[in-house]
Amino acid sequence: MDRISKLPVGVIETILCLLPIQEAARTSILSKEWRYHWIKIPKLVFIEDQFQEWTRGPKPSAIELRLNKPSKRKDMAKRCRFFYAIYQVLLMHEGPIHEFTLSMEVDTSCVEIDHIILHLSKKNILKILKLDFEAGGDEGHRLPISLFSLHQLTSLYLNGCALYQKRSFNEFGCLTTLYLSSVWTHMKTLHRLLSSCPLLKRLTLGHGMTILFDVEGSTIVDLFECVPVIEYLYVTLFGLEDFLSKRLPKKLPTSLVHLKYLCVDTLCFTHIYGLPFLALLIRSSPNLEKLKLKLVMWEEMYVEDDLGSFTLDDYSDITFEHLKEFEIQGFTDSEHELDFVRLILAKSPVLKKMMVFPHYFFDKNNDSSSFTLDDYSELLFCSPCASPVVEIIVGRYKSDHSCSW
């Protein structure tokens, strides 16, 4: 008895969505009943590396590997087969497409990407769009204007793209999640994009962001004013220094009262912008429940010798009334960092877990540092603590450059 074929259509579609699109298409040979199941799945994922691996054929011999040298013509032929497969699926597909993912290496000649986005925009029912590009040139693929016609999007993931839309565009009234990494754009365009998302709850400004300065006097504070209902915020500080004013306000004009999770990546306490920027976000987030910091040492990049008058004493008014979890990665022997961790302990009455991961050069038997992991553990355990149930974990540094999606 064929029990799988008797399952509800929705369950079968869910199963097919979990398969690579090539494997889902192969189910059409199982029987007449299965011939057209795969062309109705609402989730389409196209990953170039997986496609090339799937269509590569038998493994070539050692002689063939020696004679089969890579060439632009062969690469172009592989790229054409990949796009042809996508076109076939889109032409045969029936029903709504709610999620579309395209992951590939791009160059300036990938006009096929624009055709695909235009095709998706005509139906205007797409909910989730993920464009993950590995740019071969100086910047990512320049996205077409048709992208801004996808008004039903709830999640947008862009990596390795360029956004240079100068014309105004309508609201992404349904967008709740926006992930930007290695994106080239203008400050004005980014401001317009965030302003057009009134329901945005999750925002990630990841690594590799290149924001061109095109509005005089504009700062990153202007961006945060556009996301009043944000609940999750991930900011990579490196690359945004030009938009951090030396006279940052103590609080944002509009408090982020809904913000529950904050992660600041590539943060340096001894940099002139580090602590003031962190304090600005914390003061403006009265209901913060989880705080994560990823520290870097700025000696090799954009060091500011003048630290100004910024000290932790200036931030004694900061409170963490709702903070439940705190994590810091890349912890060093800086007094600023140790004082800040102590500040968290002293002013977090409901804190449940504190995780401290020192920088990799810390070692239990390393005599080059005046402090060891055990020393820091003892210092933290003896520090004043407002929470009676906090668990303090001091461990080895773990490298994690990923951004949650």
C-alpha positions in Angstrom: 0.0 0.0 0.0 1.3 3.4 -1.0 0.8 5.4 2.2 2.8 8.4 1.1 0.6 9.1 -1.9 -2.5 9.1 0.3 -1.2 11.9 2.4 -2.9 15.3 2.2 -1.6 17.6 -0.6 -0.3 20.1 1.9 1.8 17.5 3.7 3.3 16.2 0.3 4.2 19.8 -0.6 5.9 20.3 2.7 8.0 17.1 2.1 9.0 18.2 -1.4 10.0 21.6 0.0 12.5 19.9 2.2 14.2 18.3 -0.8 16.7 20.0 -3.3 14.7 21.2 -6.3 16.4 18.7 -8.5 15.4 15.8 -6.3 11.8 17.2 -6.0 11.6 17.2 -9.8 12.7 13.6 -10.0 9.6 12.5 -8.1 7.6 13.1 -11.3 8.7 9.6 -12.5 7.3 7.8 -9.6 3.7 7.6 -10.9 1.0 9.5 -12.7 -0.1 10.9 -9.4 3.3 12.3 -8.6 4.0 13.7 -12.1 2.8 17.2 -11.2 3.2 17.4 -7.5 6.6 19.1 -7.6 5.5 22.0 -9.9 3.1 23.2 -7.2 5.5 23.5 -4.2 5.5 27.1 -2.8 9.2 27.1 -1.9 11.9 27.2 -4.6 15.6 27.1 -3.7 18.4 27.3 -6.3 22.0 27.0 -5.1 24.5 27.1 -7.9 27.2 24.9 -6.2 24.6 22.2 -5.5 23.3 22.4 -9.1 26.8 22.1 -10.6 27.6 19.1 -8.3 24.3 17.4 -9.2 24.9 17.9 -13.0 28.6 17.2 -13.1 28.3 13.6 -14.1 30.9 10.8 -13.6 34.1 11.8 -11.9 36.8 12.5 -14.5 40.1 10.5 -14.7 43.5 12.0 -13.8 44.3 12.5 -17.5 41.0 14.3 -18.1 41.6 16.5 -15.1 45.0 17.5 -16.5 43.6 18.2 -20.0 40.3 19.8 -18.8 41.6 23.2 -17.9 39.1 25.8 -16.7 38.0 28.4 -19.2 35.5 31.3 -19.4 33.6 29.4 -22.1 33.1 26.4 -19.9 32.1 28.6 -17.0 29.6 30.4 -19.2 28.1 27.1 -20.4 27.7 26.0 -16.8 26.0 29.3 -15.9 23.7 29.0 -18.9 22.6 25.5 -17.8 21.9 26.8 -14.3 19.7 29.7 -15.5 18.0 27.4 -18.1 17.0 25.1 -15.3 15.6 28.0 -13.3 13.6 29.3 -16.3 12.2 25.8 -16.9 11.0 25.5 -13.3 9.4 29.0 -13.3 7.6 28.3 -16.6 6.3 25.0 -15.5 5.4 26.1 -12.0 1.7 26.2 -11.0 0.3 27.9 -8.0 1.8 30.5 -5.6 5.5 30.9 -4.9 5.8 32.0 -1.3 9.6 31.6 -0.8 12.4 32.0 -3.4 16.1 31.5 -2.7 18.9 32.1 -5.2 22.6 31.6 -4.2 25.3 32.0 -6.8 28.5 33.8 -7.9 27.7 37.0 -9.8 29.4 39.4 -12.2 28.2 42.4 -14.1 26.6 40.3 -16.9 24.0 38.5 -14.8 21.0 40.1 -16.4 19.1 36.8 -16.0 18.8 37.7 -12.3 16.8 40.8 -13.2 14.5 38.7 -15.4 13.9 36.3 -12.5 13.0 39.0 -10.1 10.8 40.7 -12.7 8.9 37.4 -13.2 8.4 37.0 -9.4 7.2 40.6 -9.1 4.4 40.1 -11.6 2.6 37.6 -9.4 3.3 39.8 -6.3 2.6 37.0 -3.8 6.2 36.3 -2.7 6.6 36.2 1.1 10.3 35.4 1.5 13.1 36.4 -0.8 16.8 35.4 -0.2 19.5 36.6 -2.7 22.9 35.3 -1.6 25.5 36.4 -4.1 29.3 36.1 -4.2 30.4 39.2 -6.0 33.2 38.7 -8.5 33.8 42.5 -9.0 34.2 45.5 -6.8 30.5 45.5 -5.7 27.6 43.2 -5.7 24.9 42.7 -8.3 22.8 45.8 -8.8 19.3 44.9 -8.1 16.5 46.0 -10.5 13.6 48.4 -9.7 11.2 45.4 -9.9 12.5 44.3 -6.5 10.5 47.2 -4.9 7.3 45.9 -6.4 7.3 42.9 -4.1 4.9 44.5 -1.6 3.8 41.2 0.0 7.3 40.4 1.3 7.6 39.5 5.0 11.3 38.6 4.9 14.1 40.0 2.7 17.7 38.6 2.8 20.3 40.4 0.7 24.0 39.4 0.5 26.4 40.6 -2.1 24.0 43.1 -3.7 24.0 46.7 -4.6 21.0 49.0 -3.9 21.2 52.3 -5.8 17.6 53.1 -6.2 17.2 56.8 -6.4 13.5 57.0 -7.2 11.0 56.7 -4.4 9.2 53.4 -3.9 6.1 52.2 -2.2 6.0 50.7 1.3 7.0 47.2 2.1 4.0 47.2 4.4 4.3 43.5 5.3 8.1 43.3 5.8 9.1 42.2 9.3 12.6 40.8 8.7 15.4 42.5 6.9 18.9 41.0 6.6 21.7 43.1 4.8 25.2 41.8 4.5 27.9 42.9 2.0 25.4 45.4 0.5 26.5 48.5 -1.4 24.1 51.4 -1.1 23.6 55.1 -0.4 22.7 56.4 3.1 19.6 58.0 1.6 18.5 54.7 -0.1 18.9 52.8 3.2 17.0 55.4 5.1 14.2 55.3 2.5 14.2 51.5 2.7 13.9 51.4 6.5 11.3 54.1 6.4 9.1 52.1 4.1 8.9 49.1 6.5 6.5 50.2 9.3 6.2 46.7 10.7 10.0 45.8 10.7 10.8 43.7 13.8 14.1 42.1 12.9 17.0 44.1 11.4 20.6 42.8 10.7 23.3 45.1 9.4 26.0 42.5 8.8 29.6 42.4 7.7 30.8 44.1 4.6 28.3 46.9 4.5 29.4 49.7 2.2 27.3 52.8 2.7 28.1 55.8 0.6 27.9 59.2 2.3 25.4 61.2 0.2 23.5 63.2 2.9 25.4 65.9 4.7 25.1 65.6 8.5 23.3 62.2 8.3 24.2 59.7 11.1 23.3 56.2 12.1 20.9 57.7 14.6 18.7 58.7 11.7 18.4 55.0 10.7 17.3 53.9 14.1 14.5 56.5 14.1 13.0 54.6 11.2 12.5 51.3 13.1 10.3 52.2 16.2 8.9 48.7 16.5 12.1 46.7 16.2 12.5 43.7 18.4 15.8 42.2 17.1 18.8 44.3 16.1 22.2 43.1 14.9 24.7 45.8 14.0 28.2 45.3 12.7 30.0 48.5 13.8 33.0 48.1 11.5 32.2 50.0 8.3 29.7 52.4 9.9 32.3 54.7 11.6 31.6 57.5 9.1 28.0 57.7 10.3 28.8 57.8 14.0 29.0 61.4 15.1 31.6 62.4 17.7 28.8 63.9 19.7 26.3 61.1 19.9 23.2 61.9 21.9 22.6 60.1 25.2 19.3 58.6 23.9 17.5 58.3 20.6 14.7 60.7 20.0 12.4 57.7 19.8 13.0 55.0 22.3 13.2 51.4 21.0 10.6 50.1 23.6 10.0 46.9 21.7 13.7 45.9 21.4 14.4 42.6 23.2 17.6 41.4 21.5 20.7 43.5 20.7 23.9 42.3 19.2 26.8 44.7 18.5 29.5 43.2 16.4 33.1 44.4 15.9 32.9 46.6 19.0 36.0 48.1 20.6 35.6 49.8 24.0 38.8 51.8 23.6 37.7 53.3 20.3 36.2 56.8 20.6 32.8 55.6 19.2 32.6 52.2 20.9 31.3 52.9 24.4 29.1 55.9 23.5 27.4 54.0 20.7 26.7 51.0 22.9 25.4 53.3 25.7 23.2 55.1 23.2 21.5 51.9 22.2 21.2 50.5 25.7 19.7 53.8 27.1 17.2 53.8 24.3 16.1 50.1 24.9 14.4 50.0 28.3 13.0 46.5 27.8 16.2 44.8 26.5 16.3 41.1 27.5 19.4 39.8 25.7 22.6 41.6 25.0 25.5 40.2 23.0 28.8 41.9 22.3 31.5 40.7 19.8 34.7 42.6 20.6 37.6 43.3 18.3 41.1 44.9 18.8 41.3 48.0 16.7 45.1 48.4 16.7 45.1 47.3 13.1 42.2 49.3 11.8 40.9 52.8 12.3 42.5 53.6 15.6 41.5 56.8 17.3 44.2 58.0 19.8 41.9 60.7 21.3 39.4 58.8 23.5 37.8 62.0 24.7 36.2 62.1 28.1 34.2 58.9 27.8 34.4 56.7 30.9 32.1 54.3 32.5 31.4 56.8 35.2 29.5 58.8 32.6 27.1 55.9 32.2 26.2 55.2 35.8 22.6 56.1 35.0 22.2 53.0 32.7 19.9 50.3 34.0 19.1 46.8 32.9 15.8 46.1 34.5 14.7 43.4 32.1 18.1 41.9 31.0 18.0 38.1 31.4 21.1 37.0 29.3 24.4 38.7 28.5 27.2 37.4 26.3 30.5 38.9 25.5 33.0 37.4 23.0 36.7 38.5 22.5 37.0 39.7 26.1 40.5 41.2 26.9 42.3 42.6 29.9 40.9 46.1 29.3 39.7 47.9 32.4 36.8 49.3 30.4 35.5 45.8 29.4 35.9 44.5 33.0 34.1 47.5 34.4 31.3 47.1 31.9 30.8 43.5 32.8 30.7 44.4 36.5 28.2 47.1 35.7 25.9 44.5 34.0 26.1 42.3 37.2 25.4 45.2 39.5 22.4 46.6 37.6 20.6 43.5 36.3 18.2 42.3 38.9 16.7 39.5 36.8 19.9 38.4 35.0 19.9 34.6 34.6 23.0 33.9 32.6 26.3 35.7 31.9 28.7 34.2 29.4 32.2 35.6 29.0 34.5 34.3 26.3 38.0 35.8 26.5 40.1 36.5 23.5 42.0 33.6 22.0 45.4 34.8 23.5 44.2 34.1 27.0 45.5 30.8 28.2 45.5 29.3 31.7 49.2 28.7 31.6 50.2 31.8 29.6 52.6 34.0 31.5 52.5 36.8 29.0 49.3 38.1 30.4 48.9 39.4 34.0 45.5 37.7 34.2 44.4 34.2 33.4 40.9 32.8 32.9 40.8 31.7 36.5 41.7 35.2 37.7 38.8 36.7 35.7 36.4 34.1 36.9 37.3 34.8 40.5 36.9 38.6 39.9 33.5 38.2 38.4 32.3 35.8 41.1 33.3 38.2 43.8 31.8 41.3 42.1 28.5 42.8 43.5 25.6 41.1 41.8 22.0 42.3 41.7 20.5 39.0 40.6 20.3 36.1 43.1 20.0 33.4 40.4 22.6 34.5 37.8 24.8 31.8 36.3 28.3 33.1 35.3 30.2 31.1 32.6 33.8 32.0 31.7 35.1 29.9 28.8 37.3 29.8 25.9 36.8 32.3 23.1 34.6 31.0 20.3 34.8 32.5 16.9 31.3 33.2 15.5 30.9 35.7 12.6 27.4 34.5 11.6 24.3 36.7 11.7 21.1 35.1 12.7 18.4 35.0 10.0 
